[in-house]
Amino acid sequence: VHILSLGVSYTNELDQTRAVEHLQHWIESHPDFVNLSSLESPPARRDPFTLQRQVTALFERARSFAPDNADLHAVLGVLH
């Protein structure tokens, strides 16, 4: 939960890339979503807009597996 909160905090600080990277780390580390496909290219090679689109898609896939997970809905609210 701390990584999730940190990602949201970076959004509040207008540091979108760091925010999205923390949110990506949270979902890829979460035991319920670890089996979702990871993003294809390393963070250093992606532009911020591509990174956000890919992480948003990852959270949307996770939501389809856990539609009642409030954290996923909160993050999707931040990403959209």
N, C-alpha and C positions, 0 to 999 in steps of 0.2 A: 504494500500500500504506500510505502514511503516513496518509492520510485514513481508511482502513479501521481502522487501529490506533487513531487518535484517537477514532473512534466507539465502539469497544469500551472504550477507557479511560473515556470519559464514562459509559458504562454502569456501570463499576466504581465511579465516583464518585457514582452514583445521580442523574445528570443525564440522565434518559431522553430528554427532548425534544432536547437538543443531540446526544445520541448518535444518535438516529434521523435527525436532520437531516444529520449527517455521513455516515451510512451511505447515505442517499438521494443525497447529493452524489456519493459514491464510485461507486455503481452507475450513476447517470445520466451520469457522466463516463467510465466504463470503455469502451474502444473495442469490446469484445465485446458490450456490452449497451446501447449508446447508442440503438439502434433500438427498444427496448422502449418502450411507451407511458409517458409521464410522468404524474405525478399531476395531477389536474384542478385543484385549488385551490391558491393560494399558501400557504406555511407559516403566515403570520400569521393566516389565517382558520380553520385546522384546530385542533381540540382535540387534545391529545396522544394520546388513545386512537385517534382516527381516523387520525392521522398514522402511528402504529405499525401499525395494520391495513393501511393502504395501502402502506407501505414493505415490510412483511412479504410482502404479495401480489406486489410488484414483485420481491423476491428469489426468491420461489417460481417466478415466471415465468422468471426468469433461470436458475434451477436446471434447469428443463425443457429449456433450450437448451444448458446446459453441466453435465450431471450429475456430471462428474468434477472440477469446480472446487472445491477445498478451501476457498477463501475464502468462497464462497457457503454452504457447509455450516456453517462457523464462525459466520458472521453469523446464519444462521437459528437456530443454537443459542442465540445471545445474544438474538435477538428473541423466541423462544418461551420 
